[in-house]
Amino acid sequence: MGIINLSPDSFSGDGLGTDLEAASARAKSFVAEGADIIDVGGESTRPGTEAKSIDDVDAELKLVIPAIERLSREVTVPISVDTYKPKVAEAALKAGARMLNDIWALKKSPRLAEIAAEAGVPVILMSNQRDAPASDIMSAIKADLERAIVTAIKAGVPEQNIIIDPGVGFGKTLEQNLEIIRRLSELRYLQKPILLGTSRKSMIGQVLDLPVDQRLEGTAATVAIGIAHGADIVRVHDVKEMVRVCRMSDAIIRRK
């Protein structure tokens, strides 16, 4: 999954704003490099930012919808929209998105599950502890994902359309983030595809004492180890390099 950040204040410094030419070029490059999904987001979720009201959508719509309309015409892979807001999700699906990526796992709005069910699209449910830090992180993630899966199924989302994400970096300490990757295989009991998002994150900067633009090798290590422990999808900024890491890891771990 290749990341297209449109928010100007993106933590990774790659926010494109309203530059549709740049968004198109980046998406096409990602597909050429081997991306299977393009994830488009219009609100920064960098550490320290507060989640906005689910009705505060104007700025996000102005960034996301024109980009999705264009990318859905120009690239051959599915477009995912990174949002927890029903109004943005509905508009994005009408514009051509084919997947919802909810960083709050339906806590901010269970309506997202109904939207996914009505549209027949997959939904990614990410465990986020920013509103409730936990001491036993894996127990908290498991309980959160179990709750979200039940909510999604009750809303009519088919089992096969649910993807789970432990939420590395969202309300977790450095030690907890490392623990999540080390214990990722424990989430297999949920019998859902596992998405892992570690690309360029602060945990890598903390371990290696490196700025955002120098975290490629650290990201590669988390991707390879994550795949070894059960990750099925990895959400990344550096597609070309991480596709190579994925293919090599799959050859070893999954004999692909």
C-alpha positions as CSV (number, residue, x, y, z in Angstrom):
1,M,0.0,0.0,0.0
2,G,1.6,3.2,-1.2
3,I,0.8,6.4,0.8
4,I,-0.4,9.6,-0.9
5,N,-0.4,12.3,1.8
6,L,-2.3,15.4,0.9
7,S,-2.2,17.1,4.3
8,P,0.5,19.9,4.2
9,D,1.5,19.1,7.8
10,S,2.1,15.4,7.2
11,F,4.7,14.0,9.7
12,S,6.8,12.5,6.9
13,G,7.2,15.8,5.1
14,D,5.6,14.5,1.9
15,G,2.3,16.3,2.0
16,L,1.2,17.4,-1.5
17,G,-1.7,19.7,-0.7
18,T,-3.9,20.5,-3.7
19,D,-1.2,19.6,-6.2
20,L,-3.0,17.1,-8.4
21,E,-0.2,16.8,-10.9
22,A,2.2,15.7,-8.1
23,A,-0.4,13.3,-6.6
24,S,-1.0,11.8,-10.0
25,A,2.7,11.4,-10.7
26,R,3.4,9.9,-7.3
27,A,0.5,7.4,-7.7
28,K,1.6,6.3,-11.2
29,S,5.2,5.9,-9.9
30,F,4.0,3.8,-7.0
31,V,2.0,1.5,-9.3
32,A,5.0,1.1,-11.7
33,E,7.1,0.2,-8.7
34,G,4.7,-2.5,-7.6
35,A,2.1,-1.0,-5.2
36,D,-1.1,-3.0,-5.0
37,I,-3.2,-0.3,-3.3
38,I,-2.9,3.5,-3.1
39,D,-4.0,5.1,0.2
40,V,-5.1,8.7,0.0
41,G,-5.3,10.8,3.2
42,G,-6.2,14.5,3.7
43,E,-5.8,14.9,7.5
44,S,-2.5,14.6,9.4
45,T,-2.4,12.0,12.1
46,R,1.1,12.9,13.3
47,P,1.8,12.5,17.0
48,G,0.4,15.4,19.0
49,T,-2.5,16.2,16.7
50,E,-6.0,15.9,18.0
51,A,-8.7,14.1,16.1
52,K,-11.1,16.5,14.6
53,S,-14.9,16.3,14.8
54,I,-16.4,13.8,12.4
55,D,-18.4,16.8,11.0
56,D,-15.3,18.9,10.4
57,V,-14.9,17.8,6.8
58,D,-14.5,20.8,4.5
59,A,-10.8,21.0,4.4
60,E,-10.4,17.3,4.1
61,L,-12.9,17.1,1.2
62,K,-11.2,19.8,-0.7
63,L,-7.9,17.8,-0.6
64,V,-9.1,14.3,-1.0
65,I,-12.0,14.3,-3.4
66,P,-10.3,15.9,-6.5
67,A,-7.3,13.6,-6.0
68,I,-9.4,10.4,-5.7
69,E,-11.5,11.4,-8.8
70,R,-8.3,11.8,-10.8
71,L,-6.4,8.8,-9.5
72,S,-9.3,6.5,-9.9
73,R,-9.2,7.3,-13.6
74,E,-5.4,7.1,-14.0
75,V,-4.2,4.2,-12.0
76,T,-5.2,0.5,-12.3
77,V,-5.0,-0.4,-8.6
78,P,-7.7,0.2,-5.9
79,I,-7.8,3.6,-4.1
80,S,-8.2,3.5,-0.4
81,V,-9.3,6.6,1.6
82,D,-7.7,7.2,5.0
83,T,-10.6,8.8,7.0
84,Y,-12.7,8.2,10.0
85,K,-15.5,10.6,8.9
86,P,-18.6,9.3,7.3
87,K,-19.1,12.4,5.0
88,V,-15.6,12.0,3.6
89,A,-16.0,8.3,3.2
90,E,-19.2,8.6,1.3
91,A,-17.9,11.3,-1.0
92,A,-14.6,9.4,-1.6
93,L,-16.5,6.2,-2.6
94,K,-18.6,8.2,-5.1
95,A,-15.3,9.7,-6.4
96,G,-13.9,6.3,-7.1
97,A,-12.3,5.0,-3.8
98,R,-12.7,1.2,-3.3
99,M,-11.6,0.8,0.3
100,L,-12.0,2.6,3.7
101,N,-9.1,3.0,6.1
102,D,-10.4,3.9,9.6
103,I,-7.7,4.8,12.1
104,W,-10.2,4.7,14.9
105,A,-11.7,1.3,14.2
106,L,-15.3,2.6,14.2
107,K,-14.9,4.3,17.6
108,K,-15.4,7.7,16.2
109,S,-18.3,6.6,14.0
110,P,-19.8,3.1,13.6
111,R,-21.6,4.6,10.6
112,L,-18.4,3.9,8.6
113,A,-19.2,0.2,8.8
114,E,-22.6,0.7,7.4
115,I,-21.1,2.8,4.5
116,A,-18.6,0.0,3.8
117,A,-21.4,-2.6,3.9
118,E,-23.6,-0.6,1.6
119,A,-20.8,0.0,-0.9
120,G,-19.5,-3.6,-0.7
121,V,-15.9,-2.4,-0.1
122,P,-13.2,-3.6,2.4
123,V,-12.6,-1.6,5.6
124,I,-9.4,-1.4,7.5
125,L,-9.9,-1.3,11.3
126,M,-6.9,0.2,13.2
127,S,-6.5,-0.1,16.9
128,N,-5.8,3.4,18.3
129,Q,-4.9,4.1,21.9
130,R,-4.6,7.8,21.8
131,D,-7.8,8.2,23.7
132,A,-7.0,5.4,26.2
133,P,-3.3,4.5,26.7
134,A,-2.9,0.9,27.9
135,S,-0.3,-0.8,30.0
136,D,-0.9,-4.2,28.5
137,I,-0.8,-3.2,24.9
138,M,-1.5,-6.5,23.2
139,S,-4.5,-7.2,25.4
140,A,-5.8,-3.8,24.6
141,I,-5.3,-4.2,20.9
142,K,-7.0,-7.6,20.8
143,A,-10.0,-6.3,22.7
144,D,-10.3,-3.2,20.5
145,L,-10.1,-5.2,17.3
146,E,-12.5,-7.8,18.5
147,R,-15.0,-5.0,19.3
148,A,-14.5,-3.4,15.9
149,I,-14.9,-6.7,14.0
150,V,-18.2,-7.4,15.8
151,T,-19.4,-3.9,15.0
152,A,-18.5,-4.2,11.4
153,I,-20.2,-7.6,11.0
154,K,-23.4,-6.4,12.7
155,A,-23.4,-3.5,10.2
156,G,-23.3,-6.0,7.3
157,V,-19.7,-6.0,6.3
158,P,-18.7,-9.4,5.1
159,E,-16.0,-11.2,7.0
160,Q,-13.7,-11.3,4.0
161,N,-14.0,-7.5,3.7
162,I,-12.4,-6.8,7.1
163,I,-8.7,-6.0,7.5
164,I,-7.1,-5.3,10.9
165,D,-4.2,-3.0,11.8
166,P,-2.6,-3.0,15.3
167,G,-1.9,0.8,15.0
168,V,1.8,1.1,15.5
169,G,2.5,4.6,16.7
170,F,-1.0,5.6,17.8
171,G,-1.0,6.0,21.6
172,K,1.8,3.5,22.2
173,T,5.2,3.9,23.8
174,L,8.4,3.0,22.0
175,E,8.6,-0.3,23.9
176,Q,5.0,-1.1,23.1
177,N,5.5,-0.4,19.4
178,L,8.4,-2.8,19.3
179,E,6.4,-5.4,21.2
180,I,3.6,-5.2,18.7
181,I,5.9,-6.1,15.9
182,R,7.5,-8.9,17.9
183,R,4.1,-10.3,18.9
184,L,2.2,-9.6,15.7
185,S,1.5,-13.3,15.0
186,E,-0.8,-13.3,18.1
187,L,-3.4,-11.4,16.0
188,R,-3.7,-14.3,13.6
189,Y,-6.4,-15.8,15.8
190,L,-8.8,-13.1,14.5
191,Q,-8.5,-14.7,11.0
192,K,-8.3,-11.4,9.2
193,P,-5.6,-10.0,6.9
194,I,-3.2,-7.9,9.0
195,L,-2.0,-4.5,7.8
196,L,1.2,-3.1,9.3
197,G,2.1,0.6,9.1
198,T,5.5,1.4,10.4
199,S,6.9,3.5,7.5
200,R,9.3,6.3,8.7
201,K,7.5,6.4,12.1
202,S,9.0,7.9,15.3
203,M,9.8,4.5,16.8
204,I,12.4,4.1,14.1
205,G,13.8,7.6,14.7
206,Q,13.9,6.8,18.5
207,V,15.8,3.6,18.0
208,L,18.2,4.8,15.4
209,D,18.3,8.5,16.3
210,L,17.6,9.5,12.8
211,P,15.3,12.1,11.2
212,V,12.3,11.2,9.1
213,D,14.2,11.3,5.8
214,Q,16.8,8.8,7.0
215,R,14.5,5.9,8.2
216,L,14.5,3.7,5.1
217,E,16.6,0.9,6.5
218,G,14.8,1.0,9.8
219,T,11.5,0.8,7.9
220,A,12.8,-2.1,5.9
221,A,13.7,-4.0,9.1
222,T,10.2,-3.6,10.5
223,V,8.5,-4.6,7.2
224,A,10.6,-7.8,6.9
225,I,10.1,-8.8,10.5
226,G,6.4,-7.9,10.3
227,I,5.9,-10.2,7.3
228,A,7.7,-12.9,9.1
229,H,5.2,-12.5,12.0
230,G,2.1,-12.4,9.8
231,A,1.7,-9.0,8.1
232,D,-0.3,-9.4,4.8
233,I,-0.3,-5.7,3.8
234,V,2.3,-3.0,4.5
235,R,1.6,0.7,4.2
236,V,4.7,2.5,3.1
237,H,6.1,5.8,1.7
238,D,9.0,4.2,-0.2
239,V,7.3,1.8,-2.5
240,K,10.1,0.7,-4.7
241,E,12.4,-0.3,-1.9
242,M,9.7,-1.9,0.2
243,V,8.3,-4.0,-2.7
244,R,11.8,-5.5,-2.9
245,V,11.8,-6.2,0.8
246,C,8.3,-7.8,0.6
247,R,9.2,-10.0,-2.3
248,M,12.4,-11.3,-0.6
249,S,10.6,-11.8,2.7
250,D,7.7,-13.6,0.9
251,A,10.2,-15.9,-0.9
252,I,11.7,-16.9,2.5
253,I,8.6,-16.9,4.7
254,R,5.7,-17.8,2.3
255,R,7.7,-19.6,-0.4
256,K,6.4,-17.2,-3.0
